[in-house]
Amino acid sequence: MRRARLVVSKVDTWSVLKLAFLLSVALGIITVVAAVVLWIVLDLTGLFDGINELLGMLGGAGGALNIKDFLSLGQIAIFATIVSVVNVILLTALSVLAALLYNIAAALVGGIGLTLTDD
C-alpha cells in the first residue's frame, strides 16, 4: 500500500468561478421549479380559497379580497427568478472570494494536508 502526503497549497480561482457559477445556476433552476410546483400544490389543495374565505369573514362584507391577485403563479415565478439571479451573482462572487482568502491563508500557513493511499 502506497501513501502520498500532498498539500493543497493553491486553488485556481478561475476553476472555482466556473464551478460555482454552474452549481449556483443549477440551484437557481431548482428554486424556480420548486416555487412553481409549491404554488400549484397549494392551489390544488384549496389553500388560497380557504385564505380568501377567512379574509372575507374577518374583513366583513366590504372586503372581496382575492389572494391570487397578489400571489399569482406568474408573480411567484418572477420573484423566484429574481431571487435565483441574485443568488447566482452572490454565490459566485463569494466562492471566488473564499478561494482568494484560502490562497492567502495557504501562503501563510502552508495549506491543507492530504494523505492519499493506494489500496
Backbone as CSV, one residue per row, in Angstrom:
resi,resn,N_x,N_y,N_z,CA_x,CA_y,CA_z,C_x,C_y,C_z
1,MET,0.850,-1.169,0.000,0.000,0.000,0.000,0.898,1.235,0.000
2,ARG,0.694,2.065,-1.008,1.473,3.297,-1.100,0.694,4.441,-0.473
3,ARG,1.438,5.340,0.107,0.847,6.547,0.677,1.550,7.751,0.085
4,ALA,0.773,8.762,-0.160,1.336,10.014,-0.656,0.771,11.143,0.185
5,ARG,1.636,11.935,0.720,1.217,13.095,1.518,1.320,14.315,0.625
6,LEU,0.186,14.934,0.355,0.117,16.096,-0.523,-0.477,17.270,0.231
7,VAL,-0.162,18.460,-0.242,-0.677,19.682,0.370,-1.381,20.498,-0.709
8,VAL,-2.606,20.919,-0.406,-3.333,21.812,-1.310,-2.865,23.231,-0.987
9,SER,-1.914,23.698,-1.771,-1.305,24.993,-1.464,-1.937,26.139,-2.231
10,LYS,-2.695,25.851,-3.289,-3.321,26.916,-4.073,-4.562,26.357,-4.747
11,VAL,-5.590,27.182,-4.810,-6.824,26.837,-5.505,-6.960,27.803,-6.676
12,ASP,-7.195,27.263,-7.866,-7.336,28.104,-9.051,-8.670,28.845,-8.991
13,THR,-8.618,30.166,-8.947,-9.841,30.960,-8.792,-10.734,30.881,-10.029
14,TRP,-10.139,30.724,-11.211,-10.951,30.607,-12.424,-11.774,29.319,-12.391
15,SER,-11.185,28.234,-11.927,-11.918,26.970,-11.802,-13.029,27.086,-10.767
16,VAL,-12.738,27.761,-9.673,-13.756,27.974,-8.641,-14.895,28.811,-9.199
17,LEU,-14.576,29.838,-9.975,-15.600,30.692,-10.566,-16.510,29.882,-11.486
18,LYS,-15.942,29.072,-12.364,-16.750,28.286,-13.299,-17.626,27.274,-12.572
19,LEU,-17.043,26.563,-11.614,-17.805,25.552,-10.889,-18.902,26.184,-10.031
20,ALA,-18.575,27.267,-9.343,-19.571,27.939,-8.507,-20.704,28.500,-9.358
21,PHE,-20.371,29.028,-10.523,-21.408,29.558,-11.410,-22.351,28.448,-11.864
22,LEU,-21.797,27.334,-12.309,-22.644,26.237,-12.782,-23.513,25.659,-11.665
23,LEU,-22.931,25.485,-10.484,-23.713,24.939,-9.370,-24.794,25.913,-8.906
24,SER,-24.493,27.209,-8.897,-25.497,28.175,-8.463,-26.599,28.341,-9.509
25,VAL,-26.279,28.186,-10.797,-27.328,28.195,-11.818,-28.241,26.983,-11.639
26,ALA,-27.659,25.825,-11.371,-28.474,24.629,-11.118,-29.365,24.832,-9.896
27,LEU,-28.818,25.426,-8.846,-29.612,25.714,-7.650,-30.725,26.713,-7.961
28,GLY,-30.437,27.690,-8.811,-31.454,28.659,-9.205,-32.590,28.018,-9.972
29,ILE,-32.261,27.111,-10.883,-33.305,26.408,-11.636,-34.163,25.574,-10.693
30,ILE,-33.524,24.908,-9.754,-34.264,24.115,-8.768,-35.174,25.014,-7.935
31,THR,-34.701,26.197,-7.578,-35.500,27.130,-6.779,-36.748,27.575,-7.531
32,VAL,-36.591,27.930,-8.804,-37.740,28.383,-9.591,-38.748,27.247,-9.770
33,VAL,-38.265,26.066,-10.103,-39.168,24.921,-10.292,-39.880,24.579,-8.983
34,ALA,-39.157,24.607,-7.871,-39.770,24.293,-6.574,-40.829,25.323,-6.199
35,ALA,-40.575,26.601,-6.476,-41.556,27.637,-6.156,-42.827,27.460,-6.983
36,VAL,-42.668,27.152,-8.267,-43.835,26.955,-9.132,-44.615,25.711,-8.709
37,VAL,-43.920,24.624,-8.432,-44.595,23.390,-8.006,-45.308,23.606,-6.671
38,LEU,-44.673,24.313,-5.744,-45.307,24.588,-4.455,-46.574,25.414,-4.634
39,TRP,-46.535,26.424,-5.510,-47.719,27.240,-5.747,-48.836,26.383,-6.333
40,ILE,-48.499,25.519,-7.285,-49.518,24.663,-7.909,-50.127,23.714,-6.878
41,VAL,-49.296,23.139,-6.023,-49.804,22.228,-4.990,-50.711,22.978,-4.017
42,LEU,-50.299,24.174,-3.607,-51.136,24.957,-2.693,-52.452,25.352,-3.349
43,ASP,-52.422,25.627,-4.640,-53.650,25.968,-5.348,-54.570,24.754,-5.469
44,LEU,-53.997,23.598,-5.775,-54.815,22.384,-5.916,-55.421,21.929,-4.592
45,THR,-54.745,22.196,-3.490,-55.288,21.804,-2.187,-56.370,22.756,-1.697
46,GLY,-56.542,23.882,-2.374,-57.576,24.829,-1.985,-57.167,25.778,-0.882
47,LEU,-55.896,25.899,-0.630,-55.431,26.775,0.444,-55.773,28.236,0.168
48,PHE,-55.629,28.660,-1.078,-55.911,30.054,-1.410,-57.391,30.380,-1.234
49,ASP,-58.265,29.429,-1.568,-59.700,29.642,-1.359,-60.022,29.737,0.132
50,GLY,-59.371,28.910,0.938,-59.572,28.978,2.388,-59.106,30.302,2.968
51,ILE,-57.981,30.806,2.468,-57.490,32.106,2.937,-58.451,33.208,2.515
52,ASN,-59.001,33.133,1.298,-59.972,34.130,0.842,-61.223,34.120,1.712
53,GLU,-61.701,32.927,2.083,-62.872,32.833,2.959,-62.576,33.428,4.327
54,LEU,-61.396,33.116,4.864,-61.021,33.644,6.173,-60.918,35.162,6.143
55,LEU,-60.292,35.699,5.109,-60.180,37.152,5.000,-61.540,37.798,4.783
56,GLY,-62.436,37.105,4.081,-63.788,37.626,3.895,-64.552,37.694,5.202
57,MET,-64.375,36.676,6.062,-65.046,36.684,7.366,-64.452,37.744,8.281
58,LEU,-63.148,37.904,8.250,-62.507,38.878,9.124,-62.727,40.309,8.658
59,GLY,-62.791,40.503,7.347,-62.907,41.854,6.802,-64.319,42.359,6.698
60,GLY,-65.290,41.531,6.857,-66.675,41.954,6.737,-67.154,41.829,5.302
61,ALA,-68.293,42.437,5.019,-68.917,42.292,3.706,-68.236,43.155,2.642
62,GLY,-67.548,44.191,3.032,-66.968,45.118,2.057,-65.654,44.656,1.467
63,GLY,-65.069,43.615,1.979,-63.737,43.232,1.519,-63.746,41.981,0.674
64,ALA,-63.929,42.140,-0.617,-63.855,40.995,-1.528,-62.405,40.891,-2.005
65,LEU,-61.573,40.290,-1.179,-60.142,40.203,-1.463,-59.810,38.814,-1.989
66,ASN,-59.073,38.787,-3.082,-58.644,37.515,-3.654,-57.126,37.434,-3.517
67,ILE,-56.661,36.437,-2.792,-55.227,36.302,-2.523,-54.449,35.998,-3.800
68,LYS,-55.111,35.386,-4.788,-54.434,35.080,-6.047,-54.113,36.340,-6.852
69,ASP,-54.784,37.445,-6.548,-54.425,38.699,-7.208,-53.049,39.171,-6.765
70,PHE,-52.685,38.858,-5.539,-51.388,39.276,-5.001,-50.314,38.209,-5.181
71,LEU,-50.724,36.958,-5.170,-49.775,35.847,-5.272,-50.113,34.956,-6.462
72,SER,-50.102,35.526,-7.651,-50.388,34.713,-8.833,-49.167,33.872,-9.189
73,LEU,-49.391,32.878,-10.019,-48.299,31.989,-10.419,-47.200,32.757,-11.148
74,GLY,-47.586,33.691,-11.991,-46.599,34.494,-12.709,-45.747,35.336,-11.780
75,GLN,-46.378,35.942,-10.784,-45.626,36.763,-9.833,-44.672,35.917,-9.003
76,ILE,-45.105,34.739,-8.621,-44.237,33.842,-7.851,-43.053,33.400,-8.702
77,ALA,-43.303,33.077,-9.973,-42.219,32.649,-10.860,-41.228,33.782,-11.101
78,ILE,-41.721,35.001,-11.288,-40.830,36.150,-11.493,-40.009,36.415,-10.238
79,PHE,-40.646,36.370,-9.080,-39.922,36.602,-7.830,-38.856,35.534,-7.603
80,ALA,-39.206,34.281,-7.853,-38.228,33.196,-7.682,-37.075,33.344,-8.668
81,THR,-37.352,33.806,-9.875,-36.297,34.023,-10.864,-35.373,35.151,-10.439
82,ILE,-35.937,36.233,-9.927,-35.111,37.356,-9.457,-34.231,36.916,-8.296
83,VAL,-34.806,36.189,-7.351,-34.027,35.682,-6.218,-32.926,34.745,-6.704
84,SER,-33.229,33.924,-7.692,-32.231,32.993,-8.220,-31.088,33.720,-8.916
85,VAL,-31.393,34.763,-9.669,-30.336,35.533,-10.342,-29.441,36.216,-9.316
86,VAL,-30.045,36.784,-8.286,-29.244,37.412,-7.224,-28.381,36.367,-6.528
87,ASN,-28.945,35.180,-6.285,-28.166,34.105,-5.658,-27.006,33.655,-6.534
88,VAL,-27.213,33.583,-7.838,-26.124,33.199,-8.741,-24.979,34.194,-8.630
89,ILE,-25.311,35.471,-8.642,-24.270,36.503,-8.554,-23.557,36.439,-7.210
90,LEU,-24.327,36.365,-6.127,-23.720,36.365,-4.791,-22.912,35.099,-4.518
91,LEU,-23.464,33.943,-4.849,-22.747,32.694,-4.576,-21.466,32.590,-5.395
92,THR,-21.506,33.047,-6.637,-20.301,33.015,-7.461,-19.245,33.954,-6.900
93,ALA,-19.659,35.163,-6.559,-18.702,36.133,-6.020,-18.133,35.668,-4.680
94,LEU,-18.981,35.130,-3.814,-18.499,34.676,-2.507,-17.590,33.459,-2.626
95,SER,-17.848,32.603,-3.599,-16.975,31.444,-3.803,-15.595,31.868,-4.276
96,VAL,-15.542,32.831,-5.185,-14.242,33.334,-5.647,-13.521,34.034,-4.504
97,LEU,-14.260,34.788,-3.700,-13.646,35.446,-2.542,-13.098,34.414,-1.567
98,ALA,-13.835,33.335,-1.345,-13.349,32.275,-0.454,-12.095,31.619,-1.014
99,ALA,-12.032,31.433,-2.327,-10.828,30.855,-2.939,-9.635,31.793,-2.778
100,LEU,-9.864,33.083,-2.955,-8.777,34.052,-2.768,-8.295,34.068,-1.321
101,LEU,-9.241,34.035,-0.386,-8.863,34.017,1.031,-8.129,32.729,1.382
102,TYR,-8.539,31.611,0.795,-7.828,30.360,1.034,-6.406,30.450,0.508
103,ASN,-6.228,31.008,-0.673,-4.883,31.131,-1.241,-3.987,32.000,-0.368
104,ILE,-4.541,33.057,0.195,-3.760,33.918,1.092,-3.397,33.157,2.362
105,ALA,-4.383,32.465,2.943,-4.121,31.707,4.171,-3.158,30.555,3.912
106,ALA,-3.273,29.901,2.765,-2.380,28.788,2.444,-0.951,29.275,2.247
107,ALA,-0.796,30.484,1.722,0.552,31.036,1.576,1.176,31.315,2.941
108,LEU,0.339,31.641,3.923,0.856,31.949,5.262,1.133,30.692,6.087
109,VAL,0.221,29.720,6.051,0.346,28.559,6.942,0.634,27.253,6.216
110,GLY,0.621,27.245,4.907,1.020,26.046,4.186,-0.089,25.239,3.556
111,GLY,-1.328,25.568,3.745,-2.415,24.853,3.088,-2.929,23.669,3.880
112,ILE,-3.776,22.889,3.234,-4.400,21.717,3.850,-3.629,20.479,3.418
113,GLY,-3.240,19.668,4.387,-2.512,18.438,4.086,-3.455,17.280,3.838
114,LEU,-3.169,16.500,2.806,-3.961,15.321,2.463,-3.050,14.109,2.421
115,THR,-3.556,12.986,2.872,-2.830,11.728,2.735,-3.639,10.828,1.821
116,LEU,-3.067,10.482,0.673,-3.728,9.624,-0.300,-3.120,8.237,-0.224
117,THR,-3.966,7.215,-0.256,-3.471,5.839,-0.210,-3.939,5.087,-1.438
118,ASP,-3.149,4.118,-1.853,-3.472,3.262,-2.979,-3.763,1.871,-2.430
119,ASP,-5.024,1.460,-2.494,-5.405,0.154,-1.941,-5.196,-0.950,-2.920
